[in-house]
Amino acid sequence: MPISTLLKTNNTAWSTEQSAEMYGIGNWGADYFSVSDAGEVIVHPHGNGTGVSLRKIVDGLIDRGLDMPVLLRFSDILDSRIKKLHESFGRAIEEFDYQGHYRGVYPIKVNQQQQVLEEIAEFGAHYHHGFEAGSKAELIAAISFLHDREAYLVCNGYKDAEFVDLGLLARKMGLRCVFVVESLSELELILERSRELDVLPIIGVRLKLSTQASGHWNHSGGERSVFGLNPSQVCDLVDRLKEAGMLNCLQLLHYHVGSQIPNIRDIREAVVEACRVYVGLVNEGAPMGVLDLGGGLAVDYDGSHADTATSRNYGLDEYCTALIENMVSTLDEAKVPHPNIITESGRATVAYYSVLLFNILDQSRFEIHELPKTLDDNAHELLQNLLDVVNVLEAKNAQECYHDAFYYRDEIHQRFKHGSMTLRERALAGEIFWHIVTRIAALIKEMEFVPEELQKLPAMLADIYYGNFSLFQSLPDVWAIDQLFPIMPIHRLKEQPTREVVLADITCDCDGKIDRFVGQYTTRDTLPLHDLTDEEYYLGVFLVGAYQETLGDLHNLLGDTNVATVEVDKKGRLRYTRELEGDSVADVLSYVEYDTKLMIRRIRKLAEEAVRTEAITARDRRHIMETFESGMRGYTYFER
């Protein structure tokens, strides 16, 4: 008997509204994703309004020869995110009569792909949206795409002379390149190189706030954070600039209390503290003019709108209002002019931009079988005791039976290890045990109170669906920090899901699995999915545009996936604008320093030796070499 029979809870007609509620798409989708009447996930790249089916997009990709898995990017969503960020700040600025301008910058480390930088430079030009760079490579990338003299180019991270020279030359060409001092030793280097190149630098300073936010990345803030200067060191910096006659270069104060800040209270406290330091710098005689509030604008990955590591208890408008309101009250009290505002919102800008799509290759189902009503007279007593548990099991004694089943099962295991029970007795004990556990999992639905130890049973009995992807390559944060991403089927949503599932990737690693999912009101240990049929079954992992594309590794030498970019106009017309083939086997081998031509030569030599010894024919050798050479050119993922 399949476990799905026992897990079904609703025999009435299933609706797409129930599917949408089950997967929480209305909570985390932020108006970019919904479920259609046809039971397919619809993407609305402009935010609600016109959309197109993800299944339709997949069919178009397959017809064009692009295999799963595919990372799907939506240029229009990126445009929409930048627009919403600036418009929300614009409304708050107008409401509180703030006198400075808002200028967003995109931190390149969040997603360094060229397409991302190109499109942010293009879409952000109207708002003078700039970049934040933390390395020489990122700085060169930013300079090559950012030609807007009103936008800011913020240089964070530790800097050597070459880094400083690159930024100063960008300044010489007219870009608003700002060096944020992370340590006092950097200041001397910046002043020295600016004198050598005869360029007046724009200098900022990164402040270590005492305010520390909650969430995964709270170590970014606080007085013991890794980066930045404490108030005493900030005063030292001011004194050194005064001695050098270059205090007029100090124009920006920067702080960062963490990525993905879940609580609006932490955001409010941080900006007030920073404003006090900003006032102090103005009173020291620095011209200032810019306050960089860093990152932290969170993404609601689980749709709970709560103060948790994967959510937030505020929206974009509340975030902007909280910052502007507190800045106005603090600065006006000190009679200090309002500075221009920078935020480094990377995650909130690109998270919605990408969706990972993959197909399910296979499944491992937990099945229970019909049990014998009685055992042979010579059956072991422990087997009879285990079968007796089946006969007395009811909802009222489910916990007691659970304990008995585990006790007898463990005793039988020990007897088997010591050779006093046969393999067939061991196998029958397993069937009886899992029959008991499965029945208890069904009975707990009738119980008013479910003991904690019984609540984990559905996860114990879950099917395993094997997805055509690598967790370590495409979703590294799931493995590294237990990050939660919304996952759901992109079709068949008119049907009721009847299987409780955990997902496994195609790596040969026990960590290559996902067993924590977005639920209706909380996280859950299994994902409701449909029975597999002859039709290909596709899942989407959403909100993966931040960090996941560049943090991945080559576990099992599974490389980058295929990438496709689509645009949808206001009339719903679909256009495939970019297609990038994923890594081939030869590509990933070369990444880890293999000489692929030498490898083919060695295989050819091996095949020729087999011909010489008459193990194969010359015709066999030709087929072997064609297969290996084709394999080198092939996709690293499973191909039908």
Backbone torsions as a table, in degrees:
resi	resn	phi	psi	omega
1	MET	NA	125.3	178.8
2	PRO	-67.1	144.4	177.8
3	ILE	-62.5	-29.9	-179.1
4	SER	-55.6	-31.2	178.5
5	THR	-60.9	-37.8	-177.9
6	LEU	-81.3	-22.8	-175.4
7	LEU	-88.7	-14.5	-179.6
8	LYS	-62.8	135.7	-178.1
9	THR	-123.2	-9.2	-173.9
10	ASN	-140.4	108.8	-178.5
11	ASN	-93.3	0.3	179.1
12	THR	-81.2	172.1	179.4
13	ALA	-59.5	137.5	-178.1
14	TRP	-94.8	144.6	-178.1
15	SER	-121.3	159.5	176.6
16	THR	-66.3	-28.2	176.5
17	GLU	-63.6	-38.0	177.8
18	GLN	-66.6	-37.6	176.2
19	SER	-64.2	-44.0	179.9
20	ALA	-60.9	-39.7	179.3
21	GLU	-70.1	-40.9	-177.9
22	MET	-60.6	-42.7	-177.1
23	TYR	-92.4	-2.8	174.7
24	GLY	67.9	22.8	-172.7
25	ILE	-62.9	-29.0	178.2
26	GLY	-72.0	-19.2	-179.1
27	ASN	-88.7	-43.8	-177.4
28	TRP	-98.5	-11.3	-173.7
29	GLY	-72.6	-17.2	176.4
30	ALA	51.0	36.8	179.5
31	ASP	71.5	2.2	178.8
32	TYR	-91.8	-18.9	-176.9
33	PHE	-137.4	143.3	179.0
34	SER	-152.8	177.6	177.0
35	VAL	-112.9	130.3	-178.7
36	SER	-84.2	167.8	176.2
37	ASP	-62.9	-23.8	178.8
38	ALA	-81.6	-2.0	177.5
39	GLY	82.8	30.1	179.1
40	GLU	-124.1	149.7	176.5
41	VAL	-74.1	130.0	179.1
42	ILE	-108.2	133.9	172.9
43	VAL	-100.1	132.6	177.3
44	HIS	-114.0	86.2	-170.1
45	PRO	-62.1	-23.0	-179.4
46	HIS	-94.6	5.3	-177.0
47	GLY	84.8	107.5	-171.4
48	ASN	47.3	-163.8	-179.1
49	GLY	69.3	-148.3	-174.5
50	THR	-62.6	140.9	179.0
51	GLY	-146.5	-179.6	179.5
52	VAL	-143.6	149.2	-176.9
53	SER	-72.6	134.0	174.6
54	LEU	-64.4	-34.0	178.2
55	ARG	-64.2	-38.2	176.7
56	LYS	-62.8	-40.8	178.5
57	ILE	-64.0	-43.5	178.9
58	VAL	-60.7	-45.1	179.0
59	ASP	-58.2	-40.3	178.5
60	GLY	-65.4	-37.1	178.5
61	LEU	-67.8	-43.0	179.2
62	ILE	-62.3	-43.2	178.9
63	ASP	-61.7	-29.5	180.0
64	ARG	-87.0	0.3	175.5
65	GLY	90.3	16.3	-179.8
66	LEU	-99.1	114.5	-176.1
67	ASP	-81.0	161.7	170.3
68	MET	-77.1	153.2	-3.4
69	PRO	-76.6	156.2	179.6
70	VAL	-133.4	134.5	169.5
71	LEU	-92.4	117.1	-175.8
72	LEU	-100.4	125.2	178.8
73	ARG	-112.8	143.6	-179.3
74	PHE	-119.8	101.6	-179.2
75	SER	-57.4	-38.0	-176.4
76	ASP	-65.9	-30.3	177.5
77	ILE	-68.1	-40.1	177.8
78	LEU	-61.1	-44.2	176.4
79	ASP	-59.3	-45.1	-179.1
80	SER	-62.9	-41.7	-178.7
81	ARG	-63.8	-42.7	178.6
82	ILE	-64.2	-43.2	179.7
83	LYS	-61.6	-46.1	-178.7
84	LYS	-64.0	-39.3	-179.7
85	LEU	-61.9	-48.1	-177.9
86	HIS	-70.9	-38.5	-179.7
87	GLU	-67.8	-36.5	179.0
88	SER	-66.9	-44.2	175.2
89	PHE	-62.9	-37.7	179.4
90	GLY	-60.6	-41.8	179.3
91	ARG	-65.5	-42.4	179.8
92	ALA	-66.3	-39.8	178.4
93	ILE	-61.1	-42.2	179.6
94	GLU	-69.4	-41.0	-177.6
95	GLU	-61.4	-40.7	-175.7
96	PHE	-102.1	10.1	177.5
97	ASP	55.1	43.5	178.8
98	TYR	-73.2	139.0	-171.3
99	GLN	-96.0	-11.6	178.2
100	GLY	-93.5	175.7	178.6
101	HIS	-103.0	156.1	171.4
102	TYR	-99.0	131.9	177.7
103	ARG	-134.5	104.0	178.2
104	GLY	-75.6	151.6	169.0
105	VAL	-130.4	148.0	-180.0
106	TYR	-102.3	120.7	177.0
107	PRO	-74.3	114.1	-171.0
108	ILE	-61.1	-30.0	-177.3
109	LYS	-59.9	-22.1	-176.6
110	VAL	-67.8	-37.0	173.9
111	ASN	-161.3	104.4	-171.8
112	GLN	-88.3	4.9	-175.4
113	GLN	-60.5	141.7	-177.5
114	GLN	-56.3	-41.6	-178.9
115	GLN	-58.8	-38.0	-179.0
116	VAL	-64.0	-47.7	-179.9
117	LEU	-63.7	-42.8	179.2
118	GLU	-57.2	-47.8	-174.1
119	GLU	-74.0	-35.5	176.5
120	ILE	-65.2	-40.7	176.9
121	ALA	-62.2	-39.7	-179.3
122	GLU	-71.3	-53.2	-176.1
123	PHE	-70.3	-30.8	-176.7
124	GLY	-84.8	-7.5	-175.7
125	ALA	-59.0	-37.1	-179.0
126	HIS	-63.3	-27.6	-176.7
127	TYR	-107.6	5.2	-176.1
128	HIS	57.7	46.3	179.7
129	HIS	-81.8	128.4	-174.6
130	GLY	-109.8	-158.1	-177.8
131	PHE	-130.8	156.2	169.3
132	GLU	-118.9	129.4	-178.1
133	ALA	-120.9	139.2	-179.2
134	GLY	-120.6	10.3	178.4
135	SER	-155.6	168.8	179.6
136	LYS	-64.0	-40.6	179.6
137	ALA	-62.4	-44.3	178.8
138	GLU	-65.5	-37.5	-179.5
139	LEU	-64.8	-43.7	178.3
140	ILE	-63.7	-41.2	177.8
141	ALA	-61.0	-43.9	-178.9
142	ALA	-63.6	-45.7	-178.1
143	ILE	-62.6	-35.1	-177.4
144	SER	-69.0	-24.7	-177.3
145	PHE	-109.3	-19.0	-174.9
146	LEU	-100.8	105.6	179.7
147	HIS	-117.6	18.0	-179.1
148	ASP	-93.0	115.3	-176.0
149	ARG	-76.7	-7.8	175.7
150	GLU	-92.8	-16.7	-178.6
151	ALA	-84.2	157.0	179.2
152	TYR	-98.8	142.8	171.3
153	LEU	-118.1	102.4	-173.1
154	VAL	-94.5	124.3	-179.2
155	CYS	-103.6	105.5	176.3
156	ASN	-103.5	-179.1	177.9
157	GLY	81.7	172.9	179.4
158	TYR	-78.2	144.1	-168.5
159	LYS	-128.4	133.0	170.3
160	ASP	-98.8	-177.6	-175.3
161	ALA	-61.6	-38.0	-179.0
162	GLU	-66.2	-41.5	176.2
163	PHE	-57.5	-48.4	-178.1
164	VAL	-62.8	-42.1	179.5
165	ASP	-62.1	-41.3	178.5
166	LEU	-60.0	-45.4	179.6
167	GLY	-66.0	-40.7	179.2
168	LEU	-64.9	-38.5	178.2
169	LEU	-68.5	-33.7	173.8
170	ALA	-64.0	-39.5	176.2
171	ARG	-62.5	-40.0	180.0
172	LYS	-64.3	-31.3	179.1
173	MET	-83.1	0.4	173.4
174	GLY	105.3	3.1	179.1
175	LEU	-83.2	149.2	177.6
176	ARG	-83.0	72.5	-177.6
177	CYS	-90.7	121.4	-175.6
178	VAL	-114.3	126.6	173.4
179	PHE	-89.9	116.6	175.9
180	VAL	-92.2	116.1	-177.2
181	VAL	-75.0	121.3	179.4
182	GLU	-98.3	-22.8	177.7
183	SER	-148.5	153.2	-176.1
184	LEU	-62.8	-29.0	179.2
185	SER	-63.9	-30.0	177.9
186	GLU	-65.3	-33.5	-177.1
187	LEU	-60.1	-45.5	179.9
188	GLU	-61.2	-39.7	179.5
189	LEU	-65.0	-43.0	-179.9
190	ILE	-63.3	-44.1	-179.8
191	LEU	-65.8	-40.2	-179.7
192	GLU	-64.2	-48.1	-177.9
193	ARG	-69.7	-32.4	178.2
194	SER	-66.6	-36.7	176.2
195	ARG	-67.2	-39.9	-178.9
196	GLU	-64.8	-40.2	-177.3
197	LEU	-94.7	-2.6	178.1
198	ASP	57.7	49.9	178.1
199	VAL	-128.6	129.7	177.4
200	LEU	-81.5	115.8	-175.7
201	PRO	-81.0	157.4	166.1
202	ILE	-98.8	122.4	-174.2
203	ILE	-113.6	137.6	171.9
204	GLY	-123.7	169.7	178.0
205	VAL	-136.0	136.2	178.1
206	ARG	-92.9	125.7	-175.1
207	LEU	-100.3	135.7	169.4
208	LYS	-86.4	109.6	178.4
209	LEU	-79.9	153.7	170.5
210	SER	-77.0	-25.0	177.8
211	THR	-64.1	132.2	178.5
212	GLN	-129.0	126.1	-176.8
213	ALA	-86.3	164.8	173.2
214	SER	-86.6	177.1	177.5
215	GLY	107.6	-179.7	-177.1
216	HIS	-59.5	-37.6	-168.5
217	TRP	-111.3	36.7	-176.7
218	ASN	-69.7	-15.0	177.9
219	HIS	-70.8	-9.4	177.0
220	SER	-68.7	-24.3	179.8
221	GLY	-111.3	-176.4	-179.9
222	GLY	90.9	161.0	-174.3
223	GLU	-67.8	-19.7	178.9
224	ARG	-103.9	20.8	176.9
225	SER	-67.2	159.3	-173.2
226	VAL	-71.3	-42.7	-171.4
227	PHE	-102.1	149.8	171.2
228	GLY	103.1	178.4	-178.4
229	LEU	-114.3	143.8	172.9
230	ASN	-80.3	169.2	-176.2
231	PRO	-54.8	-37.7	178.8
232	SER	-63.1	-42.2	179.5
233	GLN	-69.7	-32.6	175.4
234	VAL	-61.5	-41.8	177.3
235	CYS	-64.1	-38.4	175.9
236	ASP	-61.3	-40.8	178.2
237	LEU	-61.7	-43.6	178.2
238	VAL	-60.1	-43.7	-179.1
239	ASP	-63.4	-41.2	179.9
240	ARG	-66.1	-38.2	177.3
241	LEU	-67.3	-37.5	176.6
242	LYS	-62.6	-44.1	179.7
243	GLU	-61.4	-36.0	-179.4
244	ALA	-84.3	-1.3	-178.0
245	GLY	66.7	29.8	-175.6
246	MET	-129.4	27.7	177.4
247	LEU	-63.0	-24.8	179.3
248	ASN	-65.3	-13.7	178.4
249	CYS	-81.5	-17.5	-177.7
250	LEU	-79.6	106.2	-172.3
251	GLN	-126.4	-7.6	-172.6
252	LEU	-138.3	138.5	170.0
253	LEU	-114.3	131.6	-176.5
254	HIS	-125.4	142.7	169.6
255	TYR	-144.5	161.6	179.2
256	HIS	-150.9	116.5	-177.7
257	VAL	-103.5	5.6	174.4
258	GLY	134.8	155.4	174.1
259	SER	-86.7	148.6	176.0
260	GLN	56.2	59.6	178.6
261	ILE	-80.5	118.2	-173.2
262	PRO	-83.5	-20.2	-171.0
263	ASN	-114.2	124.2	-178.4
264	ILE	-64.2	-26.1	179.5
265	ARG	-61.1	-40.7	179.0
266	ASP	-64.5	-36.1	179.1
267	ILE	-66.1	-43.0	178.8
268	ARG	-63.9	-46.4	-177.4
269	GLU	-63.8	-38.6	-178.3
270	ALA	-65.7	-44.1	-176.2
271	VAL	-69.4	-32.6	177.1
272	VAL	-65.5	-45.8	179.3
273	GLU	-62.0	-42.3	180.0
274	ALA	-64.7	-39.0	179.2
275	CYS	-62.8	-37.2	178.2
276	ARG	-62.6	-42.2	177.8
277	VAL	-67.3	-39.3	177.7
278	TYR	-59.0	-44.8	177.4
279	VAL	-58.6	-42.4	179.5
280	GLY	-61.4	-39.2	179.1
281	LEU	-67.9	-39.0	175.7
282	VAL	-62.0	-42.9	179.2
283	ASN	-66.4	-21.9	175.6
284	GLU	-78.2	-8.1	177.7
285	GLY	103.6	-0.5	177.6
286	ALA	-72.2	139.5	-178.6
287	PRO	-67.1	-32.7	-179.6
288	MET	50.2	-145.2	-179.1
289	GLY	121.3	-13.4	-178.6
290	VAL	-138.7	133.3	173.8
291	LEU	-121.6	114.8	-179.2
292	ASP	-97.0	111.7	-174.8
293	LEU	-86.2	3.9	177.1
294	GLY	68.3	-162.5	179.9
295	GLY	-93.4	-160.3	176.3
296	GLY	122.0	-21.1	179.1
297	LEU	-59.2	115.9	-168.8
298	ALA	-86.9	161.4	174.1
299	VAL	-110.1	135.3	179.7
300	ASP	-85.9	83.4	-176.2
301	TYR	-67.4	-35.3	-175.9
302	ASP	-102.0	-3.6	176.2
303	GLY	74.1	14.1	-176.3
304	SER	-86.4	-13.5	-177.6
305	HIS	52.9	41.6	-173.6
306	ALA	-123.5	165.1	179.4
307	ASP	-81.8	69.4	179.3
308	THR	-129.5	168.2	-174.9
309	ALA	-63.4	-24.3	-178.1
310	THR	-111.9	21.6	-179.9
311	SER	-147.0	-161.1	176.2
312	ARG	-161.2	152.1	-178.9
313	ASN	-102.7	27.5	-179.6
314	TYR	-149.7	164.3	174.8
315	GLY	-108.8	178.5	-177.6
316	LEU	-61.7	-45.0	-179.0
317	ASP	-63.5	-40.8	178.9
318	GLU	-65.2	-38.7	177.8
319	TYR	-58.8	-50.1	-178.5
320	CYS	-65.7	-42.9	179.8
321	THR	-62.0	-43.7	-179.1
322	ALA	-60.3	-42.7	-179.5
323	LEU	-66.1	-50.9	-176.2
324	ILE	-65.5	-44.1	-179.2
325	GLU	-58.8	-46.5	-178.5
326	ASN	-71.2	-33.5	177.0
327	MET	-67.1	-44.1	-179.8
328	VAL	-61.3	-47.6	-176.7
329	SER	-65.1	-39.9	-177.5
330	THR	-72.5	-45.7	-176.7
331	LEU	-72.8	-39.0	179.2
332	ASP	-65.2	-36.8	177.6
333	GLU	-60.3	-36.8	-179.7
334	ALA	-89.2	-0.9	-178.7
335	LYS	56.9	44.5	178.0
336	VAL	-110.7	132.5	-179.9
337	PRO	-57.6	148.6	-178.4
338	HIS	-73.1	127.7	178.5
339	PRO	-83.3	165.8	166.6
340	ASN	-65.9	149.0	-177.0
341	ILE	-111.6	134.0	171.3
342	ILE	-119.1	137.3	164.5
343	THR	-124.7	148.0	180.0
344	GLU	-107.5	63.9	-176.1
345	SER	-85.5	97.2	-179.9
346	GLY	-96.6	-53.5	-178.4
347	ARG	-56.3	-48.3	-177.3
348	ALA	-68.9	-20.0	179.3
349	THR	-80.0	-43.5	-169.9
350	VAL	-111.0	-8.3	-174.7
351	ALA	-57.9	-45.8	-175.6
352	TYR	-73.9	-12.0	-170.6
353	TYR	-68.2	-27.9	-172.2
354	SER	-125.7	144.2	175.4
355	VAL	-131.0	130.1	174.9
356	LEU	-91.5	123.5	179.1
357	LEU	-112.1	135.1	176.1
358	PHE	-149.5	160.4	178.6
359	ASN	-102.3	156.4	177.0
360	ILE	-90.3	126.7	-175.3
361	LEU	-90.7	-36.8	-172.6
362	ASP	-162.5	177.9	-178.9
363	GLN	-146.5	155.4	171.0
364	SER	-125.2	109.1	-175.4
365	ARG	-100.3	144.4	172.6
366	PHE	-92.8	114.3	-178.5
367	GLU	-112.9	143.7	172.7
368	ILE	-110.0	151.6	-174.8
369	HIS	-116.7	161.1	176.3
370	GLU	-64.1	136.9	-177.7
371	LEU	-100.9	151.9	174.2
372	PRO	-67.2	142.7	-179.9
373	LYS	-70.8	-32.6	177.0
374	THR	-136.1	163.0	177.9
375	LEU	-108.4	162.1	176.1
376	ASP	-60.1	154.9	-178.6
377	ASP	-61.3	-28.1	-178.3
378	ASN	-92.9	8.8	178.8
379	ALA	-65.3	149.4	-178.3
380	HIS	-64.2	143.2	-178.3
381	GLU	-57.2	-37.0	-179.0
382	LEU	-65.2	-35.6	176.2
383	LEU	-64.0	-42.8	179.1
384	GLN	-64.0	-39.7	177.6
385	ASN	-61.3	-40.4	179.8
386	LEU	-66.2	-40.8	178.5
387	LEU	-67.9	-33.0	177.1
388	ASP	-61.8	-32.6	177.3
389	VAL	-61.3	-39.9	178.3
390	VAL	-59.3	-42.0	-173.2
391	ASN	-73.1	-23.4	-177.8
392	VAL	-104.9	-3.8	-173.2
393	LEU	-65.2	126.3	173.3
394	GLU	-141.7	170.6	-179.4
395	ALA	-60.7	-37.6	-174.5
396	LYS	-71.0	-23.1	179.4
397	ASN	-117.5	22.9	-173.9
398	ALA	-60.6	-41.5	-178.2
399	GLN	-66.9	-40.5	178.5
400	GLU	-63.2	-44.0	179.0
401	CYS	-64.5	-35.2	176.8
402	TYR	-59.6	-46.9	179.3
403	HIS	-63.9	-43.7	-179.7
404	ASP	-62.0	-42.7	-178.0
405	ALA	-61.2	-43.9	179.2
406	PHE	-65.5	-39.2	-178.8
407	TYR	-62.9	-52.3	-177.9
408	TYR	-65.3	-39.4	178.9
409	ARG	-60.2	-45.5	-179.0
410	ASP	-66.2	-38.2	177.6
411	GLU	-62.9	-41.3	179.2
412	ILE	-64.7	-40.0	176.9
413	HIS	-58.6	-44.0	-178.6
414	GLN	-65.3	-42.6	179.0
415	ARG	-62.5	-39.3	179.3
416	PHE	-63.9	-42.7	-179.8
417	LYS	-61.9	-30.8	-178.9
418	HIS	-93.3	5.8	172.6
419	GLY	82.7	12.6	-178.1
420	SER	-97.5	1.7	173.8
421	MET	-135.6	148.8	-175.3
422	THR	-84.4	168.6	177.6
423	LEU	-61.5	-41.3	-179.1
424	ARG	-68.1	-34.5	175.2
425	GLU	-66.2	-40.6	176.6
426	ARG	-61.6	-42.9	179.6
427	ALA	-64.8	-42.8	179.4
428	LEU	-64.3	-38.1	177.6
429	ALA	-60.6	-40.1	178.4
430	GLY	-63.2	-41.7	179.5
431	GLU	-63.6	-44.1	179.9
432	ILE	-64.9	-44.2	-178.6
433	PHE	-58.8	-50.6	-176.7
434	TRP	-70.7	-26.3	172.0
435	HIS	-61.7	-43.8	179.0
436	ILE	-62.7	-48.7	-177.1
437	VAL	-61.9	-40.1	-179.5
438	THR	-66.4	-41.1	178.0
439	ARG	-65.6	-37.8	177.6
440	ILE	-64.0	-39.9	178.1
441	ALA	-59.2	-34.8	177.2
442	ALA	-75.6	-36.2	-177.0
443	LEU	-70.7	-27.3	-176.3
444	ILE	-64.4	-18.1	176.1
445	LYS	-68.3	-20.0	179.7
446	GLU	-92.3	-5.6	-172.9
447	MET	-92.4	134.8	177.3
448	GLU	-69.3	-39.1	177.1
449	PHE	-122.7	126.3	-179.7
450	VAL	-107.6	116.0	178.1
451	PRO	-55.7	148.7	-175.5
452	GLU	-57.3	-39.5	-176.8
453	GLU	-68.4	-21.3	177.8
454	LEU	-87.5	-18.6	-177.8
455	GLN	-66.4	-21.7	-177.3
456	LYS	-86.0	-3.0	-175.0
457	LEU	-61.5	-44.4	179.6
458	PRO	-55.2	-38.0	178.2
459	ALA	-67.8	-36.9	178.0
460	MET	-62.5	-32.2	-174.6
461	LEU	-97.4	5.4	-173.1
462	ALA	-65.5	146.5	169.4
463	ASP	-69.3	160.0	170.1
464	ILE	-112.2	120.9	174.2
465	TYR	-104.4	128.8	-176.2
466	TYR	-95.6	113.6	-177.0
467	GLY	-94.5	147.4	-179.0
468	ASN	-83.3	72.4	179.2
469	PHE	-162.2	168.2	173.2
470	SER	-114.8	119.6	177.7
471	LEU	-58.1	-41.3	-173.5
472	PHE	-72.4	-25.9	179.2
473	GLN	-87.6	-43.4	-170.6
474	SER	-105.0	-22.4	-178.0
475	LEU	-136.7	54.5	-173.5
476	PRO	-61.7	-29.0	-179.2
477	ASP	-68.0	-24.8	176.0
478	VAL	-63.1	-42.6	-179.8
479	TRP	-75.6	-41.4	-169.7
480	ALA	-80.4	-41.7	-173.0
481	ILE	-131.5	17.3	-179.7
482	ASP	57.5	35.7	177.3
483	GLN	-63.4	142.9	-179.8
484	LEU	-104.4	125.8	173.2
485	PHE	-120.8	142.1	176.0
486	PRO	-65.5	132.1	179.5
487	ILE	-132.2	134.3	178.2
488	MET	-162.2	160.8	173.2
489	PRO	-66.7	148.5	178.6
490	ILE	-97.4	3.3	178.6
491	HIS	-153.6	179.0	-179.3
492	ARG	63.7	26.5	-175.6
493	LEU	-84.9	2.2	169.1
494	LYS	-84.4	-10.5	-180.0
495	GLU	-100.5	147.7	176.8
496	GLN	-76.8	128.0	173.1
497	PRO	-67.7	132.7	-176.6
498	THR	-119.5	-0.4	-179.8
499	ARG	-113.0	138.6	170.9
500	GLU	-97.9	125.6	-163.4
501	VAL	-132.9	145.7	158.9
502	VAL	-112.2	151.9	-175.9
503	LEU	-103.5	137.8	173.2
504	ALA	-121.7	145.4	176.3
505	ASP	-90.8	-170.3	-176.1
506	ILE	-100.2	13.4	172.3
507	THR	-79.9	155.6	177.6
508	CYS	-93.2	62.8	-176.7
509	ASP	-140.7	131.0	-178.7
510	CYS	-66.2	-20.1	176.6
511	ASP	-80.3	-7.2	-178.5
512	GLY	-82.4	57.3	-179.1
513	LYS	-141.8	160.5	175.3
514	ILE	-122.5	118.2	-178.8
515	ASP	-132.4	30.0	175.1
516	ARG	-144.4	126.2	-169.4
517	PHE	-137.2	159.7	174.2
518	VAL	-71.8	128.2	177.2
519	GLY	-110.2	-171.5	-179.4
520	GLN	-67.7	-45.1	-176.6
521	TYR	-127.3	-10.0	-178.5
522	THR	-155.9	177.9	174.9
523	THR	-77.3	156.3	-179.9
524	ARG	-135.9	158.0	-175.2
525	ASP	-86.7	-12.5	179.3
526	THR	-134.0	161.1	179.4
527	LEU	-115.0	123.7	176.7
528	PRO	-69.8	123.4	178.3
529	LEU	-134.6	173.2	-176.3
530	HIS	-91.9	158.6	170.4
531	ASP	-59.4	141.0	177.1
532	LEU	-77.2	143.1	177.4
533	THR	-126.9	-169.8	176.5
534	ASP	-69.2	-20.4	178.0
535	GLU	-74.8	141.6	176.9
536	GLU	-61.4	139.4	-177.4
537	TYR	-114.6	121.7	-173.6
538	TYR	-113.0	136.4	173.2
539	LEU	-116.4	153.7	174.3
540	GLY	-121.0	137.4	171.4
541	VAL	-108.9	120.0	-169.0
542	PHE	-103.4	162.1	176.3
543	LEU	62.9	40.4	-175.8
544	VAL	-104.9	15.1	-175.5
545	GLY	-73.7	-17.3	-176.5
546	ALA	-100.2	120.2	173.5
547	TYR	73.7	-33.1	-170.2
548	GLN	-65.3	-28.3	-175.0
549	GLU	-75.1	-22.7	-175.4
550	THR	-118.3	-6.2	177.4
551	LEU	-88.4	-12.9	-173.1
552	GLY	-65.2	156.0	177.5
553	ASP	-121.9	178.6	-174.0
554	LEU	-97.9	42.7	177.3
555	HIS	-53.5	129.2	-175.9
556	ASN	57.7	19.0	-178.8
557	LEU	56.0	36.6	169.6
558	LEU	-91.8	121.0	-170.0
559	GLY	-95.8	-161.5	177.8
560	ASP	-62.0	144.6	177.7
561	THR	-79.3	168.8	167.4
562	ASN	-61.3	149.2	179.6
563	VAL	-128.8	135.8	175.6
564	ALA	-134.4	139.5	177.2
565	THR	-115.4	132.7	179.3
566	VAL	-126.8	153.9	173.7
567	GLU	-125.7	146.3	178.7
568	VAL	-129.1	120.1	-179.4
569	ASP	-80.0	176.8	-174.8
570	LYS	-64.8	-15.6	177.1
571	LYS	-95.7	4.6	177.8
572	GLY	84.4	11.4	179.4
573	ARG	-80.5	131.9	-173.0
574	LEU	-95.7	138.1	176.9
575	ARG	-137.5	127.2	175.5
576	TYR	-87.9	111.6	-171.7
577	THR	-98.2	-28.0	179.7
578	ARG	-145.3	142.5	173.0
579	GLU	-135.1	123.2	177.8
580	LEU	-119.2	122.5	178.8
581	GLU	-71.7	139.2	177.0
582	GLY	-69.6	175.9	-178.0
583	ASP	-62.7	141.3	170.3
584	SER	-87.9	169.7	176.1
585	VAL	-59.2	-41.7	178.1
586	ALA	-61.8	-38.8	179.6
587	ASP	-59.0	-52.9	-174.0
588	VAL	-69.9	-31.7	175.2
589	LEU	-64.2	-39.0	179.3
590	SER	-68.2	-30.6	178.8
591	TYR	-62.4	-31.8	-179.8
592	VAL	-104.1	29.2	164.8
593	GLU	74.7	25.1	170.8
594	TYR	-85.1	143.6	171.8
595	ASP	-92.7	100.2	-172.1
596	THR	-67.0	-30.9	176.8
597	LYS	-67.2	-40.6	176.9
598	LEU	-63.8	-38.8	179.5
599	MET	-61.6	-42.5	178.4
600	ILE	-64.4	-40.3	178.4
601	ARG	-62.3	-39.1	-179.4
602	ARG	-67.9	-38.9	177.4
603	ILE	-67.0	-39.0	177.9
604	ARG	-63.0	-39.6	178.0
605	LYS	-64.4	-41.3	178.3
606	LEU	-62.4	-42.5	-179.7
607	ALA	-66.5	-40.5	-180.0
608	GLU	-64.8	-36.6	176.6
609	GLU	-64.1	-37.1	177.7
610	ALA	-66.3	-34.9	175.2
611	VAL	-64.7	-44.1	-177.4
612	ARG	-60.5	-37.0	-179.6
613	THR	-88.6	4.9	178.1
614	GLU	65.0	23.1	173.1
615	ALA	-73.0	-31.8	176.2
616	ILE	-136.7	167.0	176.1
617	THR	-95.2	169.8	176.4
618	ALA	-62.8	-36.1	176.5
619	ARG	-64.5	-39.1	175.9
620	ASP	-60.4	-42.5	-179.3
621	ARG	-59.9	-41.7	178.7
622	ARG	-60.9	-43.8	178.8
623	HIS	-64.2	-41.8	179.3
624	ILE	-60.3	-46.5	-177.4
625	MET	-67.6	-38.9	177.1
626	GLU	-61.3	-39.2	-179.1
627	THR	-67.5	-45.1	-179.5
628	PHE	-67.5	-40.1	179.5
629	GLU	-67.1	-37.9	175.2
630	SER	-65.9	-40.1	178.0
631	GLY	-60.7	-37.7	177.2
632	MET	-61.8	-35.3	-178.8
633	ARG	-82.6	-12.7	-171.4
634	GLY	-76.7	165.9	177.4
635	TYR	-68.4	144.0	-179.2
636	THR	-75.1	-15.4	-178.7
637	TYR	-93.4	173.8	-176.2
638	PHE	-66.2	130.8	177.8
639	GLU	-117.9	132.2	-179.3
640	ARG	-65.5	NA	NA
